[in-house]
Amino acid sequence: MIKKAIRMKLFEGQEAEYTKRHQELWPEMRQMLKEHGALSYSIFLDRQTNELFGYLEIEDEQTWQKVSKTAINQKWWTYMKDLMETNSDHSPVTEELVHVFEL
């Protein structure tokens, strides 16, 4: 199992909508994530900074890298672009965090 952590930025005032959309995650998106090796995926919000912290446990890095090229993922990015900082392809601006400790 591979552990990954990322940071993203939510636009101010979009907390409720971001939460709602994830609570209503499309079944085909959920299925695609599982098919690409996501064993666990959690997102946390820092309310003071509007930063999102994503924590993933995946099976294989090469399989996981294919997620961004799926049609359903690209549709999700377009759906979410009005809520958070994104790149020109609508993917979220992310920063990978370095794993420094585990108990």
Order of alpha helices (4+ residues) and beta strands (2+ residues): beta-alpha-alpha-beta-beta-alpha-alpha-beta
